[in-house]
């Protein structure tokens, strides 16, 4: 049932300000609060049956919603989205999904970069392992000596640990408040 009828009333400026403050306190628009009050009054008076009253807010069939943010929050949101190189709406979608499902997702571009980097590390590690096996068999391939290889292996292990730290920081970043993550 589409709401097309309008109920209005004239009140003093002070009353309107009080009503606006009450709506804000409850996280609603003035219109949504008024709609709730009308529905509550009708239910309380038993003038109408409960199944005739429409819900206060229906979920959009398209999965789209509109959200009003205060300017400071919108600025922070845009900065966070820009820092992750994604549109603001995509970032909001990931935040909501993360919150609702208790997930800590990586954005697609972040995940792709990490996967590619880890794949490269794996390839380097396999090549290094082949060289190490040749040295252990007594072969002397041309190139770095065993000390050089051990130093590279330590560097690769440190790089791997750094990637893990980046992932942990990213996952933690989804759960932080308004602190700077950069």
C-alpha positions in Angstrom: 0.0 0.0 0.0 1.6 3.3 -1.1 1.3 6.2 1.3 -0.2 9.1 -0.7 -2.3 10.9 1.9 -0.9 13.7 4.0 -1.7 14.7 7.6 -0.5 18.1 8.8 -1.0 20.4 11.7 0.1 23.9 12.6 2.0 24.3 15.8 4.1 27.0 17.4 7.8 27.3 16.5 8.7 26.2 20.0 6.6 23.1 19.7 8.1 22.3 16.3 11.6 22.7 17.7 10.7 20.3 20.6 9.3 17.8 18.1 12.3 18.0 15.9 14.6 17.5 19.0 12.5 14.4 20.0 12.8 13.0 16.5 16.5 13.6 16.4 16.9 12.0 19.9 15.2 8.9 18.5 17.2 8.9 15.3 14.2 9.6 13.2 13.0 12.3 10.8 10.1 14.4 12.0 7.9 12.7 9.4 8.9 9.2 10.6 8.2 10.1 14.2 4.8 11.6 13.3 3.9 8.5 11.3 4.8 6.3 14.3 2.7 8.5 16.6 -0.3 8.3 14.3 0.0 4.5 14.0 0.3 4.2 17.8 -2.7 6.4 18.4 -4.8 4.4 16.0 -3.7 1.1 17.5 -4.4 2.4 21.1 -7.9 3.6 20.2 -8.8 0.3 18.5 -10.4 2.3 15.7 -8.6 0.2 13.1 -7.5 -3.4 12.9 -3.8 -4.1 13.4 -3.4 -5.7 10.0 -4.6 -2.5 8.2 -1.7 -0.4 9.5 1.4 -0.5 7.3 4.8 -1.0 8.7 6.7 2.2 9.6 9.5 1.5 7.2 9.6 -1.1 4.5 12.8 -2.7 3.2 13.5 -1.6 -0.4 13.0 -4.3 -2.9 16.1 -3.2 -4.8 18.4 -3.4 -1.8 19.1 0.3 -2.0 18.7 2.6 1.0 19.2 6.3 1.6 21.1 7.5 4.6 21.6 11.1 5.9 24.9 11.8 7.5 26.2 14.9 9.2 28.9 16.6 7.2 31.8 15.6 9.4 30.8 11.9 9.2 30.4 12.2 5.5 33.8 13.7 5.1 35.4 10.9 7.2 33.5 8.3 5.1 34.7 9.8 1.9 38.3 9.9 3.1 38.2 6.3 4.2 36.7 5.2 0.9 39.3 7.3 -1.0 42.1 5.7 1.0 40.9 2.3 -0.1 40.3 3.5 -3.7 36.7 2.5 -3.8 33.5 4.5 -4.3 31.8 5.7 -1.1 28.7 3.5 -1.6 30.9 0.4 -2.0 32.8 1.2 1.2 29.5 1.7 3.0 28.2 -1.6 1.7 31.3 -3.4 3.0 31.0 -1.7 6.4 27.4 -2.7 6.8 28.0 -6.3 5.7 31.0 -6.4 8.0 28.9 -5.2 10.9 25.8 -7.3 10.3 27.6 -10.6 9.7 30.5 -10.0 12.1 33.0 -10.2 9.2 36.2 -8.3 8.5 36.4 -8.3 4.7 39.1 -7.1 2.5 37.9 -4.9 -0.3 38.3 -6.6 -3.7 41.3 -4.5 -4.9 43.1 -4.9 -1.5 42.6 -8.7 -1.6 43.8 -8.9 -5.3 47.0 -7.0 -4.4 47.7 -9.2 -1.4 47.0 -12.4 -3.4 49.3 -11.3 -6.2 52.0 -10.3 -3.8 51.8 -13.6 -1.9 51.8 -15.5 -5.2 55.0 -13.7 -6.2 56.5 -14.5 -2.8 55.6 -18.2 -3.3 57.3 -18.3 -6.7 60.5 -16.7 -5.3 60.4 -19.1 -2.4 60.1 -22.1 -4.8 63.0 -20.9 -6.9 65.1 -20.3 -3.8 64.2 -23.8 -2.5 65.4 -25.3 -5.8 68.7 -23.5 -5.5 69.0 -24.6 -1.8 68.4 -28.2 -2.7 71.1 -28.1 -5.4 73.5 -26.7 -2.9 72.6 -29.4 -0.4 73.3 -32.0 -3.0 76.8 -30.6 -3.5 76.0 -29.0 -6.8 77.4 -25.5 -7.3 74.9 -23.5 -9.4 76.2 -20.2 -10.6 74.8 -17.4 -8.5 74.5 -16.6 -4.8 76.2 -18.7 -2.1 74.4 -20.4 0.7 74.9 -17.4 3.1 73.3 -15.1 0.5 70.4 -17.5 0.1 69.8 -17.7 3.9 69.8 -13.9 4.0 67.2 -13.7 1.2 65.1 -16.4 2.9 65.1 -14.3 6.1 64.1 -11.3 4.1 61.2 -13.2 2.5 60.1 -14.5 5.9 60.1 -10.9 7.2 58.1 -9.8 4.1 55.6 -12.6 4.7 55.2 -11.5 8.3 54.7 -7.9 7.1 51.9 -9.0 4.8 50.3 -10.8 7.6 50.5 -7.7 9.7 48.9 -5.7 6.9 46.0 -8.1 6.7 45.5 -8.0 10.5 45.6 -4.2 10.5 43.1 -4.1 7.7 40.8 -6.5 9.5 41.1 -4.5 12.7 40.5 -1.3 10.8 36.9 -2.4 10.0 36.1 -2.5 13.7 37.6 0.8 14.7 35.7 4.0 15.4 36.6 7.4 14.1 40.4 7.1 14.7 42.8 7.7 11.9 44.0 4.5 10.3 46.6 6.0 8.1 
